Amino acid sequence: MTARIARHADLLSHRDEFPLLGNSVYLNTCSLGARTERSRRRLDAFLADWDELGARAWYRRWLGELDGLREDFGSLIGVPGSEISLAPSVSAALAVVASALDPVHGGDRATLERLSAAGVAAGAAPRTRVVTTSLDFPTIGHQWLARAPLGVELVVVPSPDGLTVPLDAFAEAIDDRTALVATGHVYFTTGAVTALGPLADLCHARGALLLVDAYQATGIVPTDVSTLGVDVYVSGTLKWLFGGPGTAFAWVRPALYEALRPTTTGWFSSARQFDFAVDELALAADGRRYELGTPSVPSAAIARGGLELVREIGVERLGERTRDLGDLLIGLADDAGLTLNAVRSAAERAGIVPIAVAEPKPVVDALAGDGVIVDFRPGIVRCSPAFYNTEEEVRLLVDRLAALVPTRGARVS
Ligand SMILES: Cc1ncc(COP(=O)(O)O)c(C=O)c1O
């Protein structure tokens, strides 16, 4: 294992760029990635432009920065920046996409016809169901629970093993009332990677669309949405992009633009934004059609610092390094007699290694007291080493955990 980890050890030269790594053993990137000094420099430049240029900064700098941000995101998922829709959070991006589906749920014939023109065999009857899973992030389900008064029904597929959701379980849940399947590329408590290609095929064979929440995948799971068959892909910069809060995006398959017209909108989605016509709404021909109002440029500046580093190193290497550290953690935790609730195969795991602990909060607090930062969800201590973590940090985490949590060895004696 040491040999395997050494294959990307040169990446540790970036540790100095992350101030947070100097004051703690930070193993909580799945919650919030550390930030680089590149983000501070870009934020300083944003403030300097504001002071120097005032509103002229929009045209001279900031609109260009936003285009750069769209390009950054596009490059990570294999599409041009023009196909990216910026959003302040995944929840906001989902709200816009959900608004575009409302007519389908209501049985609007014109939308069904537009979907069929885009190659989605939705049929002629209203589709009122959205399928998600018990492992998905709550904001996914909430979008559609909030639409219950519109007649939308949320179907939650359980996970048989608490780690993954097999294709068969989706197949049982998707029928001719299903408008959309909404699920994660990587589940946020287990780190399991969903095989998107077969799921997309299944959805399309049944006339449903597939929306994917990639928050725990982007930056560590190499992705090309154009070949995956996904219809909508949303993600953001908080975690594995080291870009902080306030910046997220949606990608909608361009063939669906006409079928999926948002009813939640704003002037940044307009084709002629600077005509200022209050009585006309022509949606932009590109991904901007799913945007809302003035984006948070300071958040974009901070995000682009992290994105610059991710693009420089590459998602392939970042993913390999992350999984190598995950393998190390799993091996050490096994040896220490801790109970793992983790996906064993690195090919099916992203950046999260959950350790089963009945009462995780006091354990996480005690670790934090020692300067070791992880977090918890019900029944687990959630550990997430990132490329910048060392082998020694992972060993320290396992040693501390073994001292705090009853181990298999301890229970037998
Ligand atoms: C899988 C997943 N989806 C969504 C979110 C958050 O979405 P939002 O940007 O709406 O806060 C998180 C974490 O915060 C997450 O882990």
Ligand as a Chemical Component Dictionary entry (heavy atoms), coordinates in Angstrom:
data_LIG
# 
_chem_comp.id                   LIG 
_chem_comp.type                 NON-POLYMER 
_chem_comp.pdbx_formal_charge   0 
_chem_comp.three_letter_code    LIG 
# 
loop_
_chem_comp_atom.comp_id 
_chem_comp_atom.atom_id 
_chem_comp_atom.alt_atom_id 
_chem_comp_atom.type_symbol 
_chem_comp_atom.charge 
_chem_comp_atom.model_Cartn_x 
_chem_comp_atom.model_Cartn_y 
_chem_comp_atom.model_Cartn_z 
_chem_comp_atom.pdbx_ordinal 
LIG C1 C1 C 0 -24.526 15.088 -2.374 1  
LIG C2 C2 C 0 -24.796 16.510 -1.955 2  
LIG N1 N1 N 0 -25.716 17.239 -2.610 3  
LIG C3 C3 C 0 -25.972 18.513 -2.261 4  
LIG C4 C4 C 0 -25.289 19.121 -1.221 5  
LIG C5 C5 C 0 -25.558 20.548 -0.863 6  
LIG O1 O1 O 0 -26.274 21.265 -1.807 7  
LIG P1 P1 P 0 -26.452 22.849 -1.702 8  
LIG O2 O2 O 0 -25.473 23.453 -2.661 9  
LIG O3 O3 O 0 -27.846 23.089 -2.108 10 
LIG O4 O4 O 0 -26.203 23.270 -0.284 11 
LIG C6 C6 C 0 -24.316 18.375 -0.515 12 
LIG C7 C7 C 0 -23.537 18.919 0.617  13 
LIG O5 O5 O 0 -23.616 19.947 1.185  14 
LIG C8 C8 C 0 -24.080 17.050 -0.891 15 
LIG O6 O6 O 0 -23.164 16.310 -0.239 16 
# 
loop_
_chem_comp_bond.comp_id 
_chem_comp_bond.atom_id_1 
_chem_comp_bond.atom_id_2 
_chem_comp_bond.value_order 
_chem_comp_bond.pdbx_ordinal 
LIG C1 C2 SING 1  
LIG C2 N1 SING 2  
LIG C2 C8 DOUB 3  
LIG N1 C3 DOUB 4  
LIG C3 C4 SING 5  
LIG C4 C5 SING 6  
LIG C4 C6 DOUB 7  
LIG C5 O1 SING 8  
LIG O1 P1 SING 9  
LIG P1 O2 DOUB 10 
LIG P1 O3 SING 11 
LIG P1 O4 SING 12 
LIG C6 C7 SING 13 
LIG C6 C8 SING 14 
LIG C7 O5 DOUB 15 
LIG C8 O6 SING 16 
# 
